[in-house]
């Protein structure tokens, strides 16, 4: 009887121990739905944005690009057909153009997907000449406007806006003896582009106002030379304090002979001050 009681007690303790071990081994596991949701989360920090703004003859082209550097696709949802909201401000900070106010968009849910390690570009154009906007410096800000990414709500400003400044200036073109020079800019900051015909290895330029030399003799920077065709693309900077109150700022391109005398020259008006 005593042996039977001891045996019964041992079995009871053994079973209790097994039960305790079993309870310790049971661990909750995430559901399949939870696992899928976690794997579908986009890391906003891995989304990189960029804006590129160009202007030609008054036509401003704005390109906004977004790159998905994550390992899963980014599926964006938009409340309308608008993807990017472009805002243009003048030098005084006043808004002269905004996509959401100046354009009309279809009020329908829109989807756009950027695969992993890929990028997308959205482009919009504004004609400053048609809008009769004044010459000067402007700033473009691009704001990406999705409401969701991979079915999760996006807070406003989660993807930060990007900005870029640009200049809108009148172009002047000079054609002479096959050479074509295009000038853009004002108030001492000028962009020079075009072609100048010459077989000379060295070509020079200076800037004057009819009374004073504003930029001393400088070797003309040639971007590409093909035979006698010299492709130009450089900037001329004149200090504001040197600019005339009343007069014409002129760029002079010229060549020299063996005696170091000017043998050929071409004058291009940069700006008239009155």
C-alpha positions in Angstrom: 0.0 0.0 0.0 2.8 2.3 0.9 4.6 1.5 -2.4 1.5 2.1 -4.4 1.0 5.6 -2.8 4.6 6.5 -3.6 4.3 5.4 -7.2 1.0 7.3 -7.6 2.6 10.4 -6.2 5.6 10.1 -8.6 3.4 9.8 -11.6 1.3 12.8 -10.6 4.5 14.9 -10.2 5.8 13.7 -13.6 2.6 14.6 -15.4 2.5 18.0 -13.7 6.0 18.7 -14.9 5.2 17.7 -18.5 2.2 20.0 -18.4 4.3 22.9 -17.2 6.9 22.3 -19.9 4.1 22.2 -22.5 2.7 25.5 -21.4 6.2 27.1 -21.7 6.6 25.9 -25.3 3.3 27.4 -26.5 4.2 30.9 -27.9 1.8 33.1 -29.8 2.8 33.6 -33.4 1.8 36.6 -35.6 -1.0 36.0 -37.9 -0.5 35.7 -41.7 -2.3 39.1 -42.1 0.0 40.8 -39.6 3.1 39.4 -41.3 1.9 40.6 -44.7 1.2 44.1 -43.4 4.7 44.3 -41.8 6.3 43.2 -45.0 4.3 45.8 -47.0 5.3 48.8 -44.9 7.3 51.4 -46.9 10.1 53.2 -45.2 9.5 56.9 -46.0 13.2 57.6 -45.4 14.0 55.5 -48.4 12.0 57.7 -50.8 14.2 60.4 -52.4 12.9 63.4 -54.3 14.4 65.8 -56.8 13.2 68.7 -58.9 14.7 70.1 -62.1 13.5 73.4 -63.6 14.5 74.8 -67.0 13.4 77.9 -68.9 13.6 78.5 -72.7 11.9 81.5 -74.4 9.5 81.9 -71.6 8.5 78.2 -71.4 9.2 76.9 -67.9 9.5 73.1 -67.6 9.3 71.5 -64.2 10.3 67.9 -63.6 9.6 66.2 -60.3 11.2 62.8 -59.7 10.7 60.3 -56.8 12.9 57.3 -56.3 11.9 54.3 -54.3 15.1 52.9 -52.7 13.1 50.3 -50.6 13.0 46.6 -51.3 9.2 46.6 -52.0 7.0 48.5 -54.4 5.5 51.8 -53.3 1.8 51.9 -54.3 0.5 55.4 -54.0 -3.1 56.5 -53.8 -4.3 60.0 -54.7 -7.7 61.6 -54.0 -7.8 63.1 -57.5 -5.8 62.9 -60.8 -3.3 65.4 -59.4 0.1 63.8 -58.5 2.3 66.9 -57.9 1.3 70.4 -56.8 3.8 72.9 -58.3 3.9 76.4 -56.7 5.9 79.3 -58.3 6.8 82.4 -56.3 8.4 85.6 -57.5 11.3 87.5 -55.8 8.8 89.1 -53.3 7.4 85.7 -52.3 4.1 86.2 -54.0 2.5 83.1 -55.7 2.3 83.6 -59.5 1.3 80.1 -60.3 -0.1 77.0 -58.5 -1.1 73.8 -60.2 -4.0 73.1 -57.8 -5.5 76.5 -58.5 -4.6 77.1 -62.1 -5.4 73.6 -63.5 -8.4 71.4 -63.3 -8.2 67.7 -62.1 -10.6 64.8 -62.3 -12.0 64.1 -58.9 -11.4 60.3 -59.1 -9.1 58.0 -57.0 -5.8 57.7 -58.9 -3.1 55.0 -58.4 0.6 55.1 -59.2 3.2 52.5 -58.4 7.0 52.9 -58.2 8.7 49.5 -58.2 11.5 48.8 -55.8 14.9 50.5 -56.7 13.1 52.5 -59.4 12.1 56.1 -60.1 9.2 58.0 -61.8 9.2 61.5 -63.2 6.2 63.9 -63.5 6.5 67.0 -65.8 4.5 70.2 -66.0 5.0 73.3 -68.1 4.0 77.0 -67.6 4.3 79.6 -70.3 5.5 82.8 -68.7 5.2 84.7 -71.9 1.5 83.9 -72.2 1.0 84.8 -68.6 2.8 88.1 -69.2 5.0 87.6 -66.1 7.9 90.0 -65.6 11.5 89.1 -66.1 13.3 88.2 -62.9 14.1 85.4 -60.5 11.6 82.8 -59.3 11.3 79.8 -57.1 9.5 76.5 -57.8 8.3 74.2 -55.0 7.0 70.7 -55.8 4.7 69.0 -53.3 3.9 65.3 -53.8 0.2 64.8 -52.8 -0.7 61.2 -52.2 -3.2 60.3 -49.4 -1.9 56.7 -48.9 1.0 54.5 -49.6 0.5 50.7 -49.6 -3.0 51.3 -48.2 -1.7 53.2 -45.2 -2.6 56.8 -44.6 0.1 59.4 -45.2 0.4 62.5 -43.1 0.5 65.8 -44.9 4.2 66.6 -45.4 5.4 63.1 -44.8 7.2 63.4 -48.1 8.9 66.8 -47.9 8.5 69.3 -50.7 11.5 70.3 -52.8 12.4 73.7 -54.3 14.6 75.2 -56.9 15.2 78.8 -58.1 15.5 79.8 -61.7 15.9 83.0 -63.8 13.6 84.3 -66.5 15.3 86.9 -68.6 14.9 88.4 -72.1 17.0 86.8 -74.8 19.0 88.8 -77.3 20.5 87.2 -80.4 23.3 88.6 -82.6 24.1 87.1 -86.0 27.2 88.2 -87.8 29.3 86.5 -90.5 27.9 83.1 -89.6 28.5 83.5 -85.9 25.4 83.4 -83.6 25.6 84.6 -80.0 22.6 84.4 -77.6 22.6 86.5 -74.4 20.5 86.0 -71.3 20.6 87.8 -68.0 20.7 91.3 -66.5 22.3 93.5 -63.9 25.8 92.2 -64.2 24.9 88.4 -64.5 24.9 87.2 -68.1 24.8 83.8 -69.8 26.5 83.6 -73.2 25.8 80.8 -75.6 26.1 80.2 -79.3 28.7 79.7 -82.0 31.6 81.8 -83.1 33.4 81.1 -86.4 37.2 81.3 -86.2 40.3 79.2 -87.1 42.3 80.9 -84.4 43.6 78.9 -81.5 43.0 81.8 -79.1 40.0 84.1 -79.1 39.6 86.9 -76.5 36.7 88.9 -75.0 36.3 92.0 -72.8 33.3 94.0 -71.5 33.0 97.7 -71.7 30.4 100.5 -71.4 31.8 102.9 -74.0 33.9 104.8 -71.4 35.3 102.1 -69.1 36.5 98.6 -69.3 34.3 96.5 -67.0 36.0 93.1 -67.6 39.6 93.1 -68.8 40.9 91.0 -71.7 40.2 87.3 -71.1 40.8 84.2 -73.2 37.4 83.1 -74.5 36.4 79.7 -73.0 35.5 77.3 -75.9 33.3 74.5 -74.9 33.8 72.5 -78.1 35.8 73.3 -81.2 35.0 71.6 -84.5 37.1 73.0 -87.3 36.3 76.7 -87.4 33.1 76.4 -85.3 33.6 77.3 -81.7 30.7 76.4 -79.3 30.3 78.9 -76.5 28.6 78.4 -73.1 30.0 80.6 -70.3 29.0 83.3 -67.9 30.1 86.9 -67.7 29.9 88.6 -64.3 30.2 92.4 -63.9 30.2 93.9 -60.3 27.1 95.9 -59.8 29.0 98.9 -58.6 30.8 99.0 -62.0 27.6 99.0 -64.0 26.7 102.4 -65.7 23.7 104.5 -64.6 23.2 105.5 -68.2 24.9 103.5 -70.9 25.3 100.2 -72.8 27.2 97.2 -71.5 28.9 95.5 -74.4 30.7 92.2 -74.8 33.5 92.3 -77.4 34.8 89.1 -79.0 38.0 89.6 -80.9 41.1 87.9 -82.4 44.7 89.1 -82.7 47.3 88.9 -85.4 51.0 88.0 -84.9 51.7 91.6 -83.9 49.2 91.3 -81.1 46.9 93.7 -82.8 43.1 93.2 -83.0 42.4 91.7 -86.5 38.7 90.8 -86.1 36.0 91.8 -83.6 32.3 91.3 -82.9 30.3 93.4 -80.5 27.3 92.0 -78.5 25.0 94.2 -76.4 24.6 92.7 -73.0 22.3 95.3 -71.5 21.2 99.0 -71.9 20.9 101.1 -68.8 18.7 104.3 -68.9 
